[in-house]
Amino acid sequence: MTSPFDPVAAPDADAAAAARARQDRLTKPAGALGRLEDLSVWVAACQGACPPHQFRRARVVVFAGDHGVAAAGVSAYPPDVTAQMVANFDAGGAAINVLAEVAGATVRVLDVAVDTEAPRSPAIGAHKVRRGSGNIAVEDALTDEELTAAVDAGRRVADEEVDAGADLLIAGDMGIGNTTPATTLIAALADCEPVAVVGRGTGVDDAGWARKTAAIRDALYRCRRTTDPLALLRICGGADLAAMAGFCAQAAVRRTPLLLDGLVVTAAALAAERMAPGARQWWQAGHRSTEPAHAVALDRLGLDPILDMRMRLGEGTGAALALPVLRAAVAALASMATFDEAGVATDMVS
């Protein structure tokens, strides 16, 4: 596979070392802030500065798309809900809008492959690839041309956001039935049996779970001869997943930290890491969802989720909820007094 992305540089090792040294001088026992210390070091390395600065323009981008496999009864909700939720995002009424506001982030929603004739607005539809991706149980999700357009759309959106000043990105998803291609993608990339990774998605019953498992098994059979991430996105992914993969990879190319959300985003990220090796150094996992395939993808990426709140909504909500934790890590490293500044004797701290 020839990567469509420029090489990914590693975060700044010197800034990371300086951050760890500063953590040891702060007025607390070494390691007493636990994971916050590790996160602060990661931000310093991504920013190439110690102490790091607080995020000034955190940005959530929700990629929306429908999937033909929804017709197989793999979701508890009808496909019409995708377009309705895009309108809800645009109006500011969705969970991600509420949680992003609390976290100090703004939200952008994109219609990549919603099954509607006309996008809600030119801005929302600026990167639309097609109306719904193909039913992966019986046909390819995308053509070669559509795959290229979707990956390029994600890359362009990342560039647009970074060029506009975004210093932290969050990828979110919306699409009825999208956990089916996401789980298929993870199973293919991680070489897992469907029954080990298929979850309940939006809350399907036992019969729905069986239909979902069968659809994933059929899709895996169709893509059994390849492990190429681009080919898998085309055969068993979808336009929204391909765009998210391009977005996650390009964020790393542009040296911009990114918080992953749940199953669907992390499936795209798993493909992105294969396309742009080293990209995962620029990511943190916002949370661990209840979907079993999500844990598999996180393990393959070597990412330890910041939160575990039993969430499975998508939209970027788990990552948005983790953002205040990341802000706290930055604040602690940047604003706490050192022993010298506070006049505290280091031999009195234990």
C-alpha positions as CSV (number, residue, x, y, z in Angstrom):
1,M,0.0,0.0,0.0
2,T,1.2,3.5,-0.9
3,S,0.2,5.9,1.8
4,P,-1.8,8.9,0.6
5,F,-0.4,10.9,3.6
6,D,2.9,12.7,4.2
7,P,5.1,11.1,6.9
8,V,4.1,11.7,10.5
9,A,6.7,13.3,12.7
10,A,6.8,12.2,16.4
11,P,5.8,14.7,19.1
12,D,8.7,16.7,20.6
13,A,10.8,14.5,22.9
14,D,12.7,17.4,24.4
15,A,9.4,19.1,25.4
16,A,8.2,15.9,26.9
17,A,11.4,15.5,28.9
18,A,11.1,19.1,30.1
19,A,7.5,18.5,31.2
20,R,8.4,15.4,33.2
21,A,11.2,17.3,34.9
22,R,8.8,20.2,35.7
23,Q,6.3,17.7,37.1
24,D,9.0,16.5,39.5
25,R,9.5,20.1,40.7
26,L,5.9,20.9,41.4
27,T,4.6,21.1,44.9
28,K,3.3,17.6,45.3
29,P,4.8,14.1,45.7
30,A,6.2,12.7,42.5
31,G,3.5,10.9,40.5
32,A,0.8,12.0,42.9
33,L,-1.4,13.4,40.1
34,G,-1.3,10.0,38.3
35,R,-2.6,10.0,34.8
36,L,-2.9,13.8,34.7
37,E,0.9,14.0,34.7
38,D,1.2,11.7,31.7
39,L,-1.5,13.6,29.8
40,S,0.3,16.9,30.6
41,V,3.5,15.5,29.2
42,W,1.7,14.4,26.1
43,V,0.2,17.8,25.5
44,A,3.6,19.5,26.0
45,A,5.2,17.1,23.5
46,C,2.4,17.8,21.0
47,Q,2.7,21.6,21.4
48,G,6.5,21.4,21.5
49,A,6.5,23.7,24.6
50,C,6.9,23.4,28.3
51,P,4.8,24.4,30.1
52,P,2.1,23.9,27.5
53,H,-0.6,26.5,26.9
54,Q,-4.3,25.9,27.5
55,F,-6.3,24.9,24.4
56,R,-7.6,28.1,22.7
57,R,-9.7,26.5,19.9
58,A,-10.9,23.0,20.6
59,R,-13.0,21.8,17.7
60,V,-15.4,18.9,17.3
61,V,-16.2,17.7,13.8
62,V,-19.1,15.3,13.5
63,F,-19.0,13.2,10.3
64,A,-22.5,12.0,9.3
65,G,-23.4,9.2,6.9
66,D,-25.9,6.5,6.2
67,H,-25.2,2.9,5.5
68,G,-27.1,0.5,3.2
69,V,-26.7,-2.3,5.7
70,A,-29.2,-0.5,8.0
71,A,-31.9,-2.1,5.7
72,A,-30.9,-5.5,7.2
73,G,-32.3,-4.5,10.5
74,V,-29.0,-4.0,12.3
75,S,-30.1,-0.9,14.2
76,A,-32.9,-0.1,16.7
77,Y,-33.6,3.1,14.8
78,P,-34.7,3.9,11.2
79,P,-32.2,5.5,8.7
80,D,-34.3,8.7,8.6
81,V,-32.9,9.6,12.0
82,T,-29.5,10.4,10.6
83,A,-30.7,13.4,8.6
84,Q,-32.9,14.5,11.6
85,M,-29.9,14.4,13.9
86,V,-27.8,16.4,11.5
87,A,-30.5,19.1,11.8
88,N,-30.4,18.7,15.6
89,F,-26.6,19.2,15.6
90,D,-26.9,22.3,13.4
91,A,-29.5,23.7,15.8
92,G,-27.4,23.0,18.8
93,G,-29.7,20.6,20.5
94,A,-27.7,17.3,20.5
95,A,-25.7,15.8,23.4
96,I,-22.5,16.7,21.7
97,N,-23.5,20.4,21.5
98,V,-24.2,20.4,25.2
99,L,-21.1,18.6,26.3
100,A,-18.8,20.5,23.9
101,E,-20.1,23.8,25.4
102,V,-19.2,22.6,28.9
103,A,-15.8,21.5,27.7
104,G,-15.1,24.8,25.9
105,A,-15.2,23.4,22.4
106,T,-17.3,24.3,19.3
107,V,-19.0,21.8,17.0
108,R,-19.1,21.4,13.2
109,V,-21.3,18.8,11.5
110,L,-20.6,17.5,8.0
111,D,-23.0,15.5,5.7
112,V,-20.5,13.1,4.1
113,A,-23.0,10.4,3.0
114,V,-26.4,11.1,4.5
115,D,-29.2,9.6,2.4
116,T,-30.8,12.9,1.5
117,E,-31.0,14.7,-1.8
118,A,-29.8,18.1,-0.6
119,P,-27.7,18.8,2.5
120,R,-29.2,21.1,5.1
121,S,-26.9,23.9,4.1
122,P,-24.0,24.4,1.7
123,A,-21.5,24.4,4.6
124,I,-22.8,21.1,6.0
125,G,-22.7,19.5,2.5
126,A,-19.4,21.0,1.3
127,H,-17.7,17.6,1.4
128,K,-20.6,15.3,0.5
129,V,-19.4,12.1,-1.3
130,R,-22.7,10.2,-2.0
131,R,-26.1,9.4,-0.6
132,G,-25.6,6.6,1.8
133,S,-22.8,4.0,1.5
134,G,-23.5,0.6,0.0
135,N,-24.8,-2.4,1.9
136,I,-21.6,-4.0,2.9
137,A,-23.2,-7.5,3.4
138,V,-23.8,-7.8,-0.3
139,E,-21.8,-5.0,-2.1
140,D,-18.9,-2.7,-1.7
141,A,-19.5,0.4,0.4
142,L,-17.8,2.7,-2.1
143,T,-16.2,2.9,-5.5
144,D,-12.5,3.6,-5.9
145,E,-13.4,7.2,-6.8
146,E,-15.7,7.7,-3.9
147,L,-13.1,6.3,-1.5
148,T,-10.5,8.8,-2.7
149,A,-13.0,11.6,-2.4
150,A,-13.9,10.6,1.1
151,V,-10.4,10.3,2.4
152,D,-9.5,13.6,0.7
153,A,-12.5,15.2,2.3
154,G,-11.4,14.2,5.8
155,R,-7.9,15.5,5.0
156,R,-9.2,18.8,3.7
157,V,-11.4,19.3,6.8
158,A,-8.4,18.7,9.1
159,D,-6.4,21.2,7.1
160,E,-9.3,23.7,7.2
161,E,-9.6,23.4,11.0
162,V,-5.9,23.6,11.7
163,D,-5.5,26.5,9.3
164,A,-8.4,28.3,11.2
165,G,-6.5,27.9,14.5
166,A,-7.7,24.7,16.0
167,D,-5.2,23.4,18.5
168,L,-7.2,20.3,19.6
169,L,-9.5,18.2,17.4
170,I,-12.2,15.7,18.2
171,A,-13.8,13.4,15.7
172,G,-17.4,12.5,16.1
173,D,-19.8,10.3,14.1
174,M,-23.5,10.1,13.3
175,G,-25.1,7.4,11.2
176,I,-27.8,4.8,11.8
177,G,-26.2,1.4,11.3
178,N,-22.7,2.7,11.4
179,T,-21.5,0.4,14.2
180,T,-21.9,-2.5,11.7
181,P,-19.3,-1.3,9.2
182,A,-17.1,0.0,12.1
183,T,-17.1,-3.4,13.8
184,T,-16.5,-5.1,10.5
185,L,-13.5,-2.9,9.9
186,I,-12.0,-3.6,13.3
187,A,-12.6,-7.3,12.9
188,A,-10.8,-7.3,9.6
189,L,-7.9,-5.2,10.7
190,A,-7.5,-7.1,14.0
191,D,-8.4,-10.6,12.7
192,C,-11.2,-11.2,15.1
193,E,-14.3,-13.4,14.9
194,P,-17.6,-11.5,14.6
195,V,-19.2,-13.0,17.7
196,A,-16.3,-11.8,19.8
197,V,-16.7,-8.1,18.8
198,V,-20.3,-7.5,17.8
199,G,-22.1,-5.2,20.3
200,R,-25.7,-3.9,20.7
201,G,-25.0,-0.6,19.0
202,T,-28.0,1.7,19.6
203,G,-29.6,-1.1,21.6
204,V,-30.8,-3.9,19.3
205,D,-32.5,-6.9,20.8
206,D,-31.3,-10.5,20.4
207,A,-32.8,-10.9,16.9
208,G,-31.2,-7.6,15.8
209,W,-27.8,-8.7,17.3
210,A,-28.1,-11.9,15.3
211,R,-28.9,-10.0,12.1
212,K,-26.0,-7.7,12.7
213,T,-23.6,-10.6,13.3
214,A,-24.7,-12.2,10.1
215,A,-24.2,-9.0,8.1
216,I,-20.7,-8.6,9.6
217,R,-19.8,-12.2,8.8
218,D,-20.9,-11.7,5.2
219,A,-19.0,-8.5,4.9
220,L,-15.9,-10.1,6.3
221,Y,-16.1,-12.9,3.8
222,R,-16.3,-10.4,1.0
223,C,-13.0,-8.7,2.2
224,R,-11.2,-11.8,3.3
225,R,-8.4,-11.5,0.7
226,T,-7.1,-8.1,1.8
227,T,-5.6,-6.3,4.8
228,D,-5.0,-3.1,3.0
229,P,-6.8,-0.4,5.1
230,L,-7.9,1.6,2.0
231,A,-9.3,-1.5,0.4
232,L,-11.2,-2.4,3.6
233,L,-12.6,1.1,3.9
234,R,-13.9,0.8,0.3
235,I,-15.3,-2.8,0.7
236,C,-16.6,-2.9,4.2
237,G,-16.4,0.7,5.5
238,G,-18.2,3.7,4.2
239,A,-17.7,7.3,3.1
240,D,-18.0,8.7,6.7
241,L,-15.5,6.2,8.1
242,A,-13.1,6.9,5.2
243,A,-13.4,10.7,5.8
244,M,-12.8,10.2,9.6
245,A,-9.7,8.1,8.8
246,G,-8.4,10.9,6.6
247,F,-9.2,13.5,9.3
248,C,-7.4,11.5,12.0
249,A,-4.4,10.9,9.9
250,Q,-4.1,14.4,8.6
251,A,-4.4,15.8,12.2
252,A,-1.2,13.9,13.0
253,V,0.5,15.0,9.8
254,R,-0.3,18.6,10.9
255,R,1.1,18.0,14.4
256,T,-2.3,18.6,16.1
257,P,-3.5,16.6,19.1
258,L,-6.7,14.7,18.7
259,L,-9.1,13.0,21.0
260,L,-10.8,9.8,19.7
261,D,-14.3,9.1,20.7
262,G,-16.0,5.7,20.6
263,L,-16.3,2.6,18.4
264,V,-16.9,4.3,15.0
265,V,-14.2,6.9,15.3
266,T,-11.7,4.4,16.7
267,A,-12.4,2.0,13.9
268,A,-11.5,4.8,11.4
269,A,-8.4,5.6,13.5
270,L,-7.2,2.0,13.3
271,A,-7.3,2.3,9.5
272,A,-5.7,5.7,9.7
273,E,-2.7,4.4,11.7
274,R,-2.1,1.8,9.0
275,M,-2.2,4.5,6.4
276,A,-0.1,7.0,8.3
277,P,2.2,5.0,10.7
278,G,2.9,6.9,13.9
279,A,-0.3,8.9,13.8
280,R,-1.5,7.4,17.1
281,Q,1.3,9.3,18.9
282,W,-0.9,12.4,18.3
283,W,-4.1,10.8,19.7
284,Q,-5.6,10.1,23.1
285,A,-8.6,7.9,23.6
286,G,-11.3,10.0,25.2
287,H,-13.2,7.1,26.7
288,R,-14.0,3.4,26.6
289,S,-17.4,2.6,25.2
290,T,-19.5,-0.4,26.0
291,E,-19.0,-1.9,22.5
292,P,-16.6,-4.9,22.6
293,A,-15.0,-4.0,19.3
294,H,-13.9,-0.7,20.8
295,A,-11.7,-2.4,23.4
296,V,-10.1,-4.4,20.6
297,A,-9.3,-1.3,18.6
298,L,-7.9,0.5,21.6
299,D,-5.7,-2.4,22.4
300,R,-4.3,-2.6,18.8
301,L,-3.6,1.2,18.9
302,G,-2.0,0.9,22.4
303,L,-4.2,3.7,23.8
304,D,-5.5,3.8,27.3
305,P,-8.9,5.6,27.5
306,I,-9.1,8.6,29.8
307,L,-12.7,7.9,31.0
308,D,-15.0,4.9,31.3
309,M,-18.5,6.1,31.8
310,R,-20.4,3.2,30.1
311,M,-21.2,5.5,27.2
312,R,-22.1,4.4,23.7
313,L,-23.7,7.4,22.0
314,G,-21.0,8.5,19.6
315,E,-21.2,12.0,18.2
316,G,-17.8,12.8,19.9
317,T,-19.5,12.9,23.3
318,G,-17.1,10.7,25.2
319,A,-14.1,12.6,23.8
320,A,-15.8,15.9,24.7
321,L,-16.4,14.7,28.2
322,A,-12.6,13.9,28.5
323,L,-11.5,17.3,27.3
324,P,-12.0,19.0,30.8
325,V,-9.7,16.3,32.2
326,L,-7.1,17.2,29.5
327,R,-7.5,20.9,30.3
328,A,-6.9,20.1,34.0
329,A,-3.7,18.3,33.2
330,V,-2.5,21.3,31.2
331,A,-3.4,23.7,34.0
332,A,-1.7,21.6,36.7
333,L,1.6,21.5,34.8
334,A,1.5,25.2,33.7
335,S,0.1,26.9,36.8
336,M,1.2,25.0,39.9
337,A,4.0,26.4,41.9
338,T,7.4,24.7,42.0
339,F,9.0,23.9,45.3
340,D,11.4,26.8,44.8
341,E,8.7,29.2,44.0
342,A,6.6,28.2,47.0
343,G,9.4,28.0,49.4
344,V,8.5,24.4,50.2
345,A,11.3,22.0,51.3
346,T,11.4,19.0,49.1
347,D,12.4,16.8,52.1
348,M,9.0,17.6,53.8
349,V,7.0,16.2,50.9
350,S,6.2,12.6,50.8
